[in-house]
Amino acid sequence: MKALQIKTARLLSFISKMAKIGAKSNGGCNRQALTEEDRLGRELFLTWCHAIGGVARLDSMGNLFVRFEGTDSTKLPVLMGSHLDTQPSGGNFDGVYGVLAALEVMYTLHDQKKKLVHPVEIVVWSNEEGSRFTPAMSGSGVFAGKLKQSDIYKSLDDQGVSYHDALISSGQNGTELCQAFPFFASLELHIEQGPILEAEQKSIGIVTGVQGMNWYQITLSGETTHAGPTPMSMRKDPVQALMAILPNIYDKVAEYGEQARVTIGKLTTIPSSTNTVPEHVIFSLDLRHPVQKTLDNMSKEVLELCNQVPSIFNSDVELLWESPAIEFDLRCIDVIHMATELLNMNAMPIVSGAGHDSVYLSTLGPTGMIFVPCKDGISHNEKEHVEPEHLVSGANVLLHSLILLTEEKE
Protein backbone atom coordinates (compact mmCIF):
# COMPACT_ATOMS: atom_id res chain seq x y z
CA MET A 1 0.00 0.00 0.00
CA LYS A 2 1.36 3.41 -0.99
CA ALA A 3 2.35 5.67 1.89
CA LEU A 4 0.29 8.79 2.55
CA GLN A 5 1.48 11.77 0.47
CA ILE A 6 1.05 15.52 0.77
CA LYS A 7 -0.65 17.44 -2.06
CA THR A 8 2.02 18.84 -4.37
CA ALA A 9 -0.08 21.59 -5.97
CA ARG A 10 -1.29 22.92 -2.64
CA LEU A 11 2.20 23.13 -1.12
CA LEU A 12 3.56 24.90 -4.20
CA SER A 13 0.58 27.27 -4.11
CA PHE A 14 1.25 28.15 -0.48
CA ILE A 15 4.88 28.96 -1.32
CA SER A 16 4.01 30.93 -4.46
CA LYS A 17 1.38 33.07 -2.73
CA MET A 18 3.63 33.82 0.23
CA ALA A 19 6.43 34.85 -2.16
CA LYS A 20 4.25 37.68 -3.50
CA ILE A 21 4.42 39.48 -0.14
CA GLY A 22 7.62 41.50 -0.23
CA ALA A 23 8.42 40.27 -3.74
CA LYS A 24 11.50 41.78 -5.42
CA SER A 25 12.19 42.37 -9.10
CA ASN A 26 14.70 39.53 -9.43
CA GLY A 27 12.34 36.90 -8.06
CA GLY A 28 13.37 37.01 -4.40
CA CYS A 29 11.77 38.49 -1.33
CA ASN A 30 12.26 41.25 1.25
CA ARG A 31 10.06 40.46 4.23
CA GLN A 32 12.20 41.41 7.20
CA ALA A 33 11.19 40.82 10.79
CA LEU A 34 8.46 42.99 12.32
CA THR A 35 7.80 44.98 9.14
CA GLU A 36 4.46 45.48 7.43
CA GLU A 37 5.43 42.76 4.96
CA ASP A 38 6.14 40.39 7.84
CA ARG A 39 2.72 41.17 9.32
CA LEU A 40 0.99 40.56 5.99
CA GLY A 41 2.84 37.27 5.51
CA ARG A 42 1.75 36.04 8.92
CA GLU A 43 -1.81 37.21 8.26
CA LEU A 44 -1.94 35.15 5.06
CA PHE A 45 -0.51 32.13 6.86
CA LEU A 46 -3.16 32.47 9.58
CA THR A 47 -6.02 32.52 7.08
CA TRP A 48 -4.82 29.12 5.86
CA CYS A 49 -4.44 27.82 9.42
CA HIS A 50 -7.86 28.99 10.55
CA ALA A 51 -9.49 27.21 7.59
CA ILE A 52 -8.60 23.84 9.15
CA GLY A 53 -9.17 24.71 12.78
CA GLY A 54 -5.82 26.10 13.89
CA VAL A 55 -5.92 28.35 16.98
CA ALA A 56 -3.26 31.07 17.12
CA ARG A 57 -1.50 32.96 19.87
CA LEU A 58 1.40 35.42 20.01
CA ASP A 59 3.99 35.83 22.74
CA SER A 60 5.85 38.93 23.92
CA MET A 61 8.70 38.41 21.43
CA GLY A 62 6.38 38.08 18.45
CA ASN A 63 6.66 34.30 18.21
CA LEU A 64 3.51 32.90 16.61
CA PHE A 65 2.08 29.53 17.67
CA VAL A 66 -0.85 27.83 15.89
CA ARG A 67 -2.29 24.83 17.74
CA PHE A 68 -4.07 21.86 16.20
CA GLU A 69 -5.60 19.61 18.84
CA GLY A 70 -4.93 15.88 19.03
CA THR A 71 -7.13 13.17 20.48
CA ASP A 72 -5.59 13.62 23.94
CA SER A 73 -5.31 17.25 25.07
CA THR A 74 -3.25 16.20 28.12
CA LYS A 75 -0.37 15.12 25.88
CA LEU A 76 2.55 17.44 25.25
CA PRO A 77 2.52 19.12 21.82
CA VAL A 78 4.83 18.37 18.93
CA LEU A 79 6.29 21.58 17.50
CA MET A 80 6.85 22.06 13.77
CA GLY A 81 7.83 25.17 11.88
CA SER A 82 10.60 27.68 11.22
CA HIS A 83 10.35 31.39 10.27
CA LEU A 84 8.73 33.67 7.70
CA ASP A 85 11.14 36.63 7.89
CA THR A 86 13.72 36.98 5.13
CA GLN A 87 16.98 38.70 4.33
CA PRO A 88 16.72 42.12 2.58
CA SER A 89 17.42 40.34 -0.72
CA GLY A 90 16.41 36.86 0.32
CA GLY A 91 14.85 33.93 -1.45
CA ASN A 92 11.42 32.32 -1.20
CA PHE A 93 12.35 29.15 0.69
CA ASP A 94 14.71 29.86 3.60
CA GLY A 95 12.55 29.31 6.70
CA VAL A 96 9.34 29.88 4.75
CA TYR A 97 9.42 26.36 3.36
CA GLY A 98 9.56 24.85 6.85
CA VAL A 99 6.49 26.78 7.98
CA LEU A 100 4.41 26.13 4.87
CA ALA A 101 5.39 22.46 4.61
CA ALA A 102 4.28 22.04 8.24
CA LEU A 103 1.00 23.67 7.24
CA GLU A 104 0.64 21.29 4.28
CA VAL A 105 1.26 18.34 6.63
CA MET A 106 -1.65 19.48 8.79
CA TYR A 107 -3.83 19.97 5.69
CA THR A 108 -3.00 16.42 4.56
CA LEU A 109 -3.94 14.99 7.96
CA HIS A 110 -7.14 17.08 7.89
CA ASP A 111 -8.02 15.74 4.43
CA GLN A 112 -7.64 12.19 5.74
CA LYS A 113 -9.57 13.02 8.93
CA LYS A 114 -6.53 11.65 10.74
CA LYS A 115 -5.99 13.05 14.22
CA LEU A 116 -2.77 12.38 16.05
CA VAL A 117 -2.74 11.60 19.75
CA HIS A 118 -0.54 14.61 20.50
CA PRO A 119 -1.50 18.21 19.73
CA VAL A 120 0.66 19.85 17.06
CA GLU A 121 1.77 23.47 17.15
CA ILE A 122 3.18 25.17 14.06
CA VAL A 123 5.64 27.83 15.19
CA VAL A 124 6.74 30.95 13.33
CA TRP A 125 9.79 32.21 15.22
CA SER A 126 10.44 35.95 15.22
CA ASN A 127 13.59 37.59 13.79
CA GLU A 128 15.35 34.35 12.92
CA GLU A 129 17.41 35.99 10.20
CA GLY A 130 18.96 38.73 12.31
CA SER A 131 19.13 40.94 9.23
CA ARG A 132 17.08 43.73 10.81
CA PHE A 133 17.80 43.21 14.51
CA THR A 134 20.85 41.60 16.12
CA PRO A 135 21.26 38.86 17.12
CA ALA A 136 19.71 36.26 14.84
CA MET A 137 17.26 33.69 16.24
CA SER A 138 16.04 36.27 18.77
CA GLY A 139 12.56 34.84 19.27
CA SER A 140 13.68 31.27 19.90
CA GLY A 141 16.66 32.49 21.93
CA VAL A 142 14.46 34.34 24.41
CA PHE A 143 11.99 31.43 24.43
CA ALA A 144 14.82 29.09 25.43
CA GLY A 145 16.13 31.48 28.10
CA LYS A 146 19.44 31.93 26.29
CA LEU A 147 18.80 35.59 25.42
CA LYS A 148 17.20 38.33 27.54
CA GLN A 149 14.02 39.88 26.22
CA SER A 150 14.95 43.27 27.74
CA ASP A 151 18.21 43.26 25.75
CA ILE A 152 16.53 42.28 22.48
CA TYR A 153 13.85 44.94 22.95
CA LYS A 154 16.64 47.58 22.86
CA SER A 155 18.20 46.27 19.64
CA LEU A 156 18.06 48.90 16.88
CA ASP A 157 17.74 48.49 13.13
CA ASP A 158 19.65 50.65 10.65
CA GLN A 159 16.98 53.38 10.89
CA GLY A 160 17.19 53.51 14.69
CA VAL A 161 13.89 51.69 15.28
CA SER A 162 13.98 49.42 18.32
CA TYR A 163 12.81 45.81 18.33
CA HIS A 164 10.16 46.73 20.90
CA ASP A 165 8.80 49.63 18.85
CA ALA A 166 8.71 47.47 15.72
CA LEU A 167 6.95 44.74 17.69
CA ILE A 168 4.22 47.22 18.65
CA SER A 169 3.90 48.95 15.26
CA SER A 170 3.65 45.63 13.39
CA GLY A 171 0.98 44.32 15.73
CA GLN A 172 3.10 41.31 16.71
CA ASN A 173 3.32 41.97 20.46
CA GLY A 174 1.42 39.14 22.09
CA THR A 175 -0.08 39.01 25.57
CA GLU A 176 1.60 35.73 26.47
CA LEU A 177 5.03 35.99 28.09
CA CYS A 178 7.80 34.56 25.92
CA GLN A 179 9.06 31.61 27.92
CA ALA A 180 9.63 27.92 27.31
CA PHE A 181 6.87 25.39 27.82
CA PRO A 182 7.22 21.59 27.74
CA PHE A 183 6.92 19.90 24.36
CA PHE A 184 7.06 16.27 23.26
CA ALA A 185 9.41 16.92 20.34
CA SER A 186 10.28 19.56 17.76
CA LEU A 187 10.79 19.02 14.02
CA GLU A 188 12.10 21.63 11.58
CA LEU A 189 12.22 21.19 7.81
CA HIS A 190 14.62 23.53 6.00
CA ILE A 191 16.58 23.98 2.80
CA GLU A 192 20.23 23.03 3.23
CA GLN A 193 21.63 26.48 2.28
CA GLY A 194 24.77 24.73 1.11
CA PRO A 195 25.99 22.55 -1.78
CA ILE A 196 26.55 19.16 -0.13
CA LEU A 197 23.23 17.36 -0.78
CA GLU A 198 23.19 18.46 -4.41
CA ALA A 199 26.81 17.38 -4.90
CA GLU A 200 26.09 13.99 -3.31
CA GLN A 201 22.84 13.66 -5.33
CA LYS A 202 20.76 13.15 -2.20
CA SER A 203 17.16 14.32 -1.87
CA ILE A 204 17.09 14.39 1.95
CA GLY A 205 19.58 15.38 4.62
CA ILE A 206 19.07 13.87 8.07
CA VAL A 207 20.59 16.59 10.22
CA THR A 208 22.66 15.26 13.11
CA GLY A 209 23.71 18.63 14.56
CA VAL A 210 24.57 22.27 13.92
CA GLN A 211 27.92 24.03 13.78
CA GLY A 212 28.85 26.30 16.63
CA MET A 213 29.23 29.94 15.67
CA ASN A 214 30.68 33.07 17.24
CA TRP A 215 30.02 36.62 16.03
CA TYR A 216 32.37 39.50 16.83
CA GLN A 217 32.72 43.17 15.93
CA ILE A 218 36.31 44.37 15.51
CA THR A 219 37.18 48.08 15.59
CA LEU A 220 40.59 49.28 14.37
CA SER A 221 41.32 52.93 15.22
CA GLY A 222 43.87 55.35 13.80
CA GLU A 223 43.63 59.05 13.04
CA THR A 224 41.47 60.89 10.53
CA THR A 225 43.13 63.40 8.21
CA HIS A 226 42.82 64.96 4.76
CA ALA A 227 43.54 62.57 1.86
CA GLY A 228 45.64 65.08 -0.10
CA PRO A 229 48.16 66.91 2.10
CA THR A 230 49.17 64.01 4.39
CA PRO A 231 52.01 61.78 3.03
CA MET A 232 51.39 58.04 3.13
CA SER A 233 54.31 57.48 5.51
CA MET A 234 52.82 59.91 8.05
CA ARG A 235 49.31 58.52 8.14
CA LYS A 236 47.66 56.45 10.86
CA ASP A 237 45.26 54.76 8.43
CA PRO A 238 43.36 51.85 10.08
CA VAL A 239 42.64 50.42 6.62
CA GLN A 240 46.33 49.56 6.40
CA ALA A 241 46.04 47.69 9.71
CA LEU A 242 43.02 45.85 8.33
CA MET A 243 44.91 44.78 5.21
CA ALA A 244 47.70 43.38 7.37
CA ILE A 245 45.28 41.42 9.60
CA LEU A 246 42.96 39.88 6.99
CA PRO A 247 45.41 37.43 5.34
CA ASN A 248 46.46 36.20 8.77
CA ILE A 249 42.85 35.57 9.77
CA TYR A 250 42.11 33.52 6.66
CA ASP A 251 45.36 31.58 6.96
CA LYS A 252 44.69 30.76 10.60
CA VAL A 253 41.17 29.48 9.93
CA ALA A 254 42.49 27.36 7.05
CA GLU A 255 44.75 25.59 9.55
CA TYR A 256 41.62 24.18 11.20
CA GLY A 257 40.60 22.23 8.13
CA GLU A 258 37.67 21.95 5.75
CA GLN A 259 35.00 22.17 8.45
CA ALA A 260 36.19 25.60 9.68
CA ARG A 261 34.45 28.75 8.44
CA VAL A 262 35.24 32.47 8.56
CA THR A 263 33.14 35.29 7.09
CA ILE A 264 33.62 39.05 7.18
CA GLY A 265 30.19 40.24 6.11
CA LYS A 266 30.21 43.88 7.20
CA LEU A 267 32.99 46.44 6.75
CA THR A 268 32.57 50.13 7.59
CA THR A 269 34.87 53.17 7.69
CA ILE A 270 34.21 56.18 9.95
CA PRO A 271 34.07 58.85 8.75
CA SER A 272 33.03 57.39 5.43
CA SER A 273 34.25 60.01 2.97
CA THR A 274 36.12 59.65 -0.32
CA ASN A 275 38.77 62.25 0.48
CA THR A 276 39.30 61.56 4.19
CA VAL A 277 41.53 58.98 5.86
CA PRO A 278 39.16 57.21 8.26
CA GLU A 279 39.64 57.21 12.01
CA HIS A 280 37.95 53.82 12.48
CA VAL A 281 37.50 50.63 10.49
CA ILE A 282 34.78 48.36 11.86
CA PHE A 283 34.24 44.83 10.57
CA SER A 284 32.18 41.81 11.55
CA LEU A 285 33.74 38.41 12.12
CA ASP A 286 31.70 35.20 11.88
CA LEU A 287 33.57 32.04 12.97
CA ARG A 288 32.06 28.52 12.76
CA HIS A 289 32.99 24.90 13.44
CA PRO A 290 30.92 21.78 14.29
CA VAL A 291 33.18 20.84 17.23
CA GLN A 292 32.81 23.26 20.12
CA LYS A 293 36.31 22.80 21.55
CA THR A 294 37.82 23.43 18.13
CA LEU A 295 35.66 26.52 17.66
CA ASP A 296 36.81 27.85 21.04
CA ASN A 297 40.48 27.35 20.18
CA MET A 298 40.10 28.81 16.70
CA SER A 299 38.25 31.87 18.01
CA LYS A 300 40.93 32.50 20.63
CA GLU A 301 43.72 32.42 18.05
CA VAL A 302 41.87 34.58 15.53
CA LEU A 303 41.06 37.22 18.15
CA GLU A 304 44.70 37.30 19.18
CA LEU A 305 45.55 38.14 15.55
CA CYS A 306 43.00 40.95 15.59
CA ASN A 307 44.82 42.50 18.53
CA GLN A 308 48.26 42.22 16.91
CA VAL A 309 48.34 45.65 15.26
CA PRO A 310 51.19 48.19 15.19
CA SER A 311 51.34 50.47 18.24
CA ILE A 312 50.06 53.50 16.30
CA PHE A 313 46.66 51.75 16.07
CA ASN A 314 44.14 50.62 18.66
CA SER A 315 42.14 47.41 18.39
CA ASP A 316 38.87 46.63 20.17
CA VAL A 317 37.03 43.30 20.07
CA GLU A 318 33.36 43.03 20.99
CA LEU A 319 31.51 39.73 21.28
CA LEU A 320 28.12 40.04 19.56
CA TRP A 321 26.75 36.50 19.83
CA GLU A 322 27.66 32.92 20.62
CA SER A 323 25.74 29.85 19.47
CA PRO A 324 27.28 26.59 20.68
CA ALA A 325 27.67 23.49 18.54
CA ILE A 326 24.84 21.03 19.23
CA GLU A 327 23.83 17.45 18.47
CA PHE A 328 20.21 16.59 17.76
CA ASP A 329 18.09 14.02 19.60
CA LEU A 330 18.78 10.42 18.57
CA ARG A 331 15.11 9.46 18.70
CA CYS A 332 14.18 12.30 16.32
CA ILE A 333 17.06 11.35 14.02
CA ASP A 334 15.83 7.75 14.04
CA VAL A 335 12.23 8.58 13.10
CA ILE A 336 13.41 10.84 10.27
CA HIS A 337 15.61 8.00 9.03
CA MET A 338 12.66 5.60 9.29
CA ALA A 339 10.49 8.02 7.30
CA THR A 340 13.07 8.22 4.50
CA GLU A 341 13.21 4.41 4.34
CA LEU A 342 9.41 4.13 4.32
CA LEU A 343 9.29 6.58 1.41
CA ASN A 344 12.35 5.05 -0.32
CA MET A 345 14.16 8.40 -0.23
CA ASN A 346 17.82 8.89 -1.12
CA ALA A 347 19.09 10.33 2.19
CA MET A 348 22.33 11.01 4.06
CA PRO A 349 23.37 12.34 7.48
CA ILE A 350 24.58 15.95 7.46
CA VAL A 351 25.74 18.66 9.87
CA SER A 352 24.15 22.07 9.41
CA GLY A 353 26.53 24.87 8.60
CA ALA A 354 23.90 27.52 9.30
CA GLY A 355 22.23 28.43 12.57
CA HIS A 356 18.56 27.60 13.07
CA ASP A 357 15.91 28.03 15.75
CA SER A 358 16.28 24.31 16.40
CA VAL A 359 19.64 25.07 18.03
CA TYR A 360 17.83 26.73 20.92
CA LEU A 361 14.93 24.24 20.89
CA SER A 362 17.40 21.38 21.30
CA THR A 363 18.34 22.73 24.73
CA LEU A 364 14.73 22.32 25.88
CA GLY A 365 13.54 19.03 24.44
CA PRO A 366 13.96 16.35 21.73
CA THR A 367 14.65 18.13 18.45
CA GLY A 368 15.34 17.06 14.87
CA MET A 369 15.87 18.69 11.48
CA ILE A 370 15.34 17.64 7.87
CA PHE A 371 17.18 19.23 4.94
CA VAL A 372 16.42 19.32 1.23
CA PRO A 373 18.95 20.46 -1.41
CA CYS A 374 18.90 23.93 -2.92
CA LYS A 375 20.29 24.69 -6.38
CA ASP A 376 24.05 25.37 -6.33
CA GLY A 377 23.84 25.67 -2.55
CA ILE A 378 22.71 29.30 -2.93
CA SER A 379 20.72 30.94 -0.12
CA HIS A 380 20.31 34.45 1.34
CA ASN A 381 20.07 35.43 -2.30
CA GLU A 382 17.22 36.13 -4.72
CA LYS A 383 18.51 33.27 -6.89
CA GLU A 384 17.74 30.76 -4.11
CA HIS A 385 15.87 27.85 -5.73
CA VAL A 386 14.58 24.43 -4.73
CA GLU A 387 13.26 21.93 -7.26
CA PRO A 388 9.57 21.08 -6.70
CA GLU A 389 10.29 17.36 -6.31
CA HIS A 390 12.65 18.14 -3.42
CA LEU A 391 10.06 20.41 -1.79
CA VAL A 392 7.54 17.57 -1.97
CA SER A 393 10.01 14.95 -0.76
CA GLY A 394 10.92 17.00 2.31
CA ALA A 395 7.27 17.63 3.19
CA ASN A 396 6.48 13.92 2.90
CA VAL A 397 9.41 13.05 5.17
CA LEU A 398 8.15 15.64 7.68
CA LEU A 399 4.65 14.14 7.49
CA HIS A 400 5.79 10.60 8.20
CA SER A 401 8.36 11.67 10.79
CA LEU A 402 5.52 13.35 12.67
CA ILE A 403 3.28 10.29 12.39
CA LEU A 404 6.03 7.86 13.42
CA LEU A 405 7.06 10.07 16.31
CA THR A 406 3.57 10.40 17.76
CA GLU A 407 2.73 6.74 17.26
CA GLU A 408 5.76 5.62 19.26
CA LYS A 409 5.17 4.36 22.76
CA GLU A 410 6.23 6.95 25.32
Salt bridges, closest charged atoms under 4 A:
GLU36 OE2 - ARG39 NH2 2.63
ASP38 OD1 - ARG42 NE 3.85
GLU43 OE2 - ARG39 NH1 2.94
GLU69 OE2 - ARG67 NE 2.77
ASP85 OD1 - HIS83 ND1 3.10
ASP94 OD1 - HIS83 NE2 3.40
ASP94 OD1 - HIS190 NE2 3.07
ASP94 OD2 - HIS380 NE2 3.22
GLU104 OE1 - ARG10 NE 2.66
ASP111 OD2 - LYS7 NZ 3.93
ASP111 OD2 - ARG10 NH2 2.80
GLU121 OE1 - ARG57 NH2 3.04
GLU121 OE2 - ARG67 NH1 2.72
GLU128 OE1 - HIS83 NE2 3.05
GLU129 OE2 - HIS83 NE2 3.94
GLU129 OE1 - HIS380 NE2 3.08
ASP157 OD2 - ARG132 NE 2.89
ASP165 OD1 - HIS164 ND1 3.99
GLU176 OE1 - ARG57 NE 3.02
GLU255 OE1 - LYS252 NZ 3.09
GLU279 OE2 - HIS280 NE2 3.81
ASP286 OD1 - ARG288 NE 2.78
GLU301 OE2 - LYS252 NZ 3.35
GLU304 OE2 - LYS300 NZ 3.00
GLU341 OE2 - HIS337 NE2 3.22
GLU387 OE2 - HIS385 NE2 3.32
GLU407 OE2 - LYS114 NZ 3.61
GLU408 OE1 - ARG331 NH1 3.68
GLU410 OE2 - LYS75 NZ 3.45
GLU410 OE2 - HIS118 NE2 2.67
